[in-house]
Amino acid sequence: MIGKKRKLGKKIDNLHIGDSYTATHMIQDKDLLLYLGLTNDANPLYIQHDYASQTPYHRPIVPSVMLFGMVSSIVSMHLPGPGSHITDHEMTFPKPVYHNTEVKFTVEVTSIDVEAHKVTLSVHGFDVEGDEVITGELKVCPAYKPKSITASSLENFF
């Protein structure tokens, strides 16, 4: 990554109410296993078909925090983008997501507080059947414009 020029995300003065970004993620078993290995999470509801079949879910589900991680990635990489930071979040997960399911996430700017350097984003995610699987709100601190003294030391970011 060193040597590759990267752009910082939108600064607060470049954001507008109604700005949105939509991404689709296919949640495959390999992604789920990577997540569970990284977090050392061995919840049988996420990986054991024999256990999950005895629950109201009937089969293994995707951890809700993994869905939130996908939303966090959208914020970090797209809206507002690199340099931004989630400071507060409130999420609900009205329907479980099963393995090998495609989820469509949309984040949208709903308010901007220039003085506090924060934006509020709404979050909605739907499965292929059109059912909402995640909804919520994020408070995000967008990227700051680098000061000239540090701009040269951050030559990979413009």
Secondary structure as UniProt FT lines:
FT   TURN            2..3
FT   HELIX           12..14
FT   TURN            17..18
FT   STRAND          20..27
FT   HELIX           29..39
FT   HELIX           44..47
FT   HELIX           49..52
FT   TURN            53..54
FT   TURN            56..57
FT   HELIX           64..77
FT   TURN            82..83
FT   STRAND          85..92
FT   TURN            99..100
FT   STRAND          101..113
FT   TURN            114..117
FT   STRAND          118..127
FT   TURN            128..129
FT   STRAND          132..141
FT   HELIX           148..151
FT   TURN            152..156
//
